[in-house]
Amino acid sequence: MPTEPASVAEVLEGLREVGYLPGESTALVSFLAAKLGKPVLVEGPAGVGKTELAKALAKLLERRLVRLQCYEGLDEAKALYEWNYRKQLLRIQAGAGGQDGWSDLQDDIFGEEFLLSRPLLEAIASPEPVVLLIDEIDKTDQEFEAMLLELLSDFQISIPELGRIDATTHPVVLLTSNNSRELTEALKRRCLYLWLDYPEAEHELAIVRMHTPDLPETVARKLVEVIGMVRSLDIKKPPSIAESIDWARALLLLGAADIDQAVFRDTMSVIIKHRTDLDIVADRVGVKLASPAPSPA
Amino acid sequence: MADGEDRPYVPPNHYGLGLPGLVSLEDRHRPTPPRRIGPAGEQRGIDGELIGFGEELRSEGMAVGTSELLDAFRALAHIDWTDPQEFREALAATIAKSPEDRRVFDLVFDRFFFRAAEAQAVRLEINEPGSRLDGEANDLEELRRQIAQALQEAGDSEIRDLARLAIAAFGTGQGSGVLGVDVQRIRRALGLRSEPQADLPADDPRRHGLPRDQLRKFEQQLRRELERSEIERTSELPAKRPLSDLDRNLPGGPVQDLAQVHKVVAQLKRRLATQGHELRGHARHAHVDVRATMRASLQTGGVPVELKFRPVRPRRPEIFVLCDVSTSVTSASTFFLSVLHALHDAFAKMRSFVFIERISEVTDVLARERDFRAAAAAIAADAGVADISGYTDYGRVWSEFKQLIEDELHPRATVIVLGDARTNGRPPREDLFAEIAAKAGRTFWLNPEPHLYWNYGDSVISAYAQYCEAFECWTTGHLEEFVKALTRPGVR
């Protein structure tokens, strides 16, 4: 049975329990989203947990997650609904010998039976309330954004042949964006806004510790420190939280007791994903670490 | 209103907050003011205050619609708005819709509610209790160390106490009257620096430098406390100071922040890719992709129900960039060179030139050097810009540029000039520039000087501006404006 949180503290606690460590504003905005029924626009650099937040919210609210991954050229047929041509053709052919009048046939083939629902329609029409995640909205064209407006403000979809489909339940909607394109004012106006940034060192430490509880605390602390140093450099793709966690797992598997130059050199490729970045980071950060202890003979 | 004459600086809408919770947002130590209803018109309740806050945000250039304010009210109904943090976040989530807006929001929020609380305090004649400084503080060196120690780990409210302590010890009696000067004087007196100070004893917390953002918070609190005591002394609010461009931009200034520039240009790249579709009418230029249409028709038994079109390729302009690297734009040319360097990554067809007295092509250097610093060094070392006097000669540059690329200019080419248009008294030769602009499709001028200084002294930007679109460009914000203009469909 879907639950509804009663206070911000409850959301904070609940998200923690399902394995997501939210910042204060994250919990507050999630709470407001559930209460006000407004969509949330989540922006921030790649890999800070925008998509994770949606998954965690779905778990917390005990709702199904419906996900629409956006890409350039995404259109209504892929996002909203599509008529099932083949089935319609079959229906026409099957009825060809019969006595169906044209108007009966027309009513029939444009009925719900011949409608293929895509994520947005699915979220609206679902009898149980869902969490709808519209991922990387900035990758789509502005036309698509305009099409979303009806859905986001009134939770309804107009299908010319069928009429209007209203939401039976109120979905919690999250839109994520990497800020690679300015979204339209009209879209922003309909949303609550949440900016997720790289977390503070302490917060990130808590996240890393939660995902790799077996990693020694000193190593985790050092890891967060090094990641912070790397992020302050001018590189193409700064490491995100996801990469911090990957790195922590790698270190755990290797059984590293400390992050020294040798360990860093060997595992650097987990957090750095560009050829040119590798050189910069090796130059600037690698040398600051302690040189490896002489191995016992 | 008679009241307005006593305190001429305060617009009436900044009076009376009448909300205990909000006053304590500014000051937890102050006893909650008794709720007193002031003269008519002064008390306008929380909704009035919020609308006033919205108006103030608008006056700072944020687009705050009525729907946003309504959302804010609805959000407040659901949260515990005596908690300052929640109150602020709820307002921010409903009103500020981009990181830039959020920054302005935070600044205005602090200013607005600080002033509102102070106005209320002045009206109700509440004064701060005297400083808690005792005899022990005679040992100033000890106090310095204590503050530095506390700054290492203190939370926000402790920092505020520290600031008051510091003012009590170092700030009284010798105020210069200018807040910024006083803040710096106190900070120096305390010996607080972010860089390590090796000559201090080993156990001194300042030896390894203090965290930069803690220091910044401390300075902010110092400034605020000084302001507060000033208000208390004179019992009136000083004139409201609009946010300057410097406040709005990130600390450190994006001109120095190359990473920031690269981010903006990376956005530019994306924008060119996505917005390209809007540049051309879909229908007019759409070509049917026969192969794809046939393939799709298999679904419907060979009947081509759905036409497939060839994707419309966005227009990628050919770009010529001219960049001034003379001494009059020294500070800006680093910025420009980095823009140039970043642009090079984004456009396939692009030729770059630098100039001072004469012009020199650096396309190869930029294509070869991936690292910006190396590229800048290479340009400085062997770009071969004839640098005899170090003064720009625009006339000569135009004639050389024209000679070099006259045959390659065509209506789809874009020319971008980065420079301050200061001719050092030499003839500007705008006639040559006009010929270049006429041959190229579009011409842009990016000027690193604020609009205010244009056409003062030897700046002749107006002579050129009639032939091109001129932009001021000294923050990444301006750069984004320019990017928007660049990706807009051309007039011709």
Boltz contact constraints between the chains, C-beta under 6 A:
constraints:
  - contact:
      token1: [A, 25]
      token2: [B, 89]
      max_distance: 6.0
  - contact:
      token1: [A, 28]
      token2: [B, 86]
      max_distance: 6.0
  - contact:
      token1: [A, 28]
      token2: [B, 89]
      max_distance: 6.0
  - contact:
      token1: [A, 29]
      token2: [B, 93]
      max_distance: 6.0
  - contact:
      token1: [A, 32]
      token2: [B, 75]
      max_distance: 6.0
  - contact:
      token1: [A, 35]
      token2: [B, 78]
      max_distance: 6.0
  - contact:
      token1: [A, 36]
      token2: [B, 74]
      max_distance: 6.0
  - contact:
      token1: [A, 85]
      token2: [B, 300]
      max_distance: 6.0
  - contact:
      token1: [A, 180]
      token2: [B, 270]
      max_distance: 6.0
  - contact:
      token1: [A, 181]
      token2: [B, 270]
      max_distance: 6.0
  - contact:
      token1: [A, 181]
      token2: [B, 274]
      max_distance: 6.0
  - contact:
      token1: [A, 188]
      token2: [B, 97]
      max_distance: 6.0
  - contact:
      token1: [A, 189]
      token2: [B, 67]
      max_distance: 6.0
  - contact:
      token1: [A, 192]
      token2: [B, 93]
      max_distance: 6.0
  - contact:
      token1: [A, 193]
      token2: [B, 93]
      max_distance: 6.0
  - contact:
      token1: [A, 193]
      token2: [B, 97]
      max_distance: 6.0
  - contact:
      token1: [A, 195]
      token2: [B, 99]
      max_distance: 6.0
  - contact:
      token1: [A, 234]
      token2: [B, 258]
      max_distance: 6.0
  - contact:
      token1: [A, 234]
      token2: [B, 259]
      max_distance: 6.0
  - contact:
      token1: [A, 276]
      token2: [B, 370]
      max_distance: 6.0
